[in-house]
Structures are given as structure tokens and as C-alpha cells.
Amino acid sequence: MEVNGAAAYANALYNALGIHFTELPIMAEKIVRAVREKEMREMREMREGMQVMQAAE
């Protein structure tokens, strides 16, 4: 993939998923792994936020 094309692809992924990809090549496996990691991180943050709210009650 040409550098300009790779940058456009990485920007499109960031715009769609909110995930920065900084290493090439950006393969489907990397994208799936990054999405799963993001989902797990968001779930953990949500649980932690709920625990804080419950502790404050």
C-alpha cells in the first residue's frame, strides 16, 4: 500500500472506529483485535463508574 493511501486508510478507520492505527500493515486481524480491546476497555470503565456511583449512595 502506498504511504498516502495507508494514511487515508488509517484516518478512515479512526473516523469510523475511533481507534488510531500507527503501524503498517493494517490487516483485518489487527482491526478486529483493536475493536475487541476497545470494547473491553469501555466495558471495564463503565463497570468502574457504576461501582463509584454505588459507593457514593
C-alpha positions as CSV (number, residue, x, y, z in Angstrom):
1,M,0.0,0.0,0.0
2,E,1.4,3.4,-0.9
3,V,2.0,5.8,2.1
4,N,-0.7,8.3,1.2
5,G,-3.2,5.5,0.7
6,A,-2.2,4.0,4.0
7,A,-2.6,7.3,5.8
8,A,-6.1,7.7,4.2
9,Y,-7.0,4.2,5.2
10,A,-5.8,4.8,8.8
11,N,-7.7,8.1,9.0
12,A,-10.9,6.4,7.7
13,L,-10.6,3.7,10.3
14,Y,-10.1,6.3,13.0
15,N,-13.1,8.2,11.8
16,A,-15.2,5.1,11.8
17,L,-14.0,3.3,14.9
18,G,-12.2,5.9,17.0
19,I,-9.1,3.8,17.0
20,H,-5.6,5.0,15.9
21,F,-3.5,2.6,13.9
22,T,0.1,3.7,13.7
23,E,1.8,0.6,12.4
24,L,1.6,-0.9,8.9
25,P,0.3,-3.1,7.5
26,I,-3.2,-2.6,8.9
27,M,-4.7,-6.1,8.5
28,A,-8.2,-7.3,9.3
29,E,-6.8,-9.2,12.3
30,K,-5.4,-6.0,13.8
31,I,-8.6,-4.2,13.3
32,V,-10.7,-6.9,15.0
33,R,-8.3,-7.2,17.9
34,A,-8.3,-3.4,18.4
35,V,-12.1,-3.2,18.3
36,R,-12.4,-6.0,20.9
37,E,-9.8,-4.3,23.1
38,K,-11.7,-1.0,22.8
39,E,-15.0,-2.8,23.7
40,M,-13.4,-4.5,26.7
41,R,-11.8,-1.2,27.9
42,E,-15.1,0.6,27.6
43,M,-17.0,-2.1,29.5
44,R,-14.4,-2.1,32.3
45,E,-14.6,1.7,32.5
46,M,-18.4,1.5,32.7
47,R,-18.3,-1.1,35.4
48,E,-15.8,1.0,37.4
49,G,-18.0,4.1,37.0
50,M,-21.1,2.1,38.3
51,Q,-19.1,0.9,41.3
52,V,-18.1,4.5,42.1
53,M,-21.7,5.6,41.8
54,Q,-22.9,2.7,44.1
55,A,-20.2,3.5,46.6
56,A,-21.4,7.1,46.7
57,E,-25.0,6.1,47.6
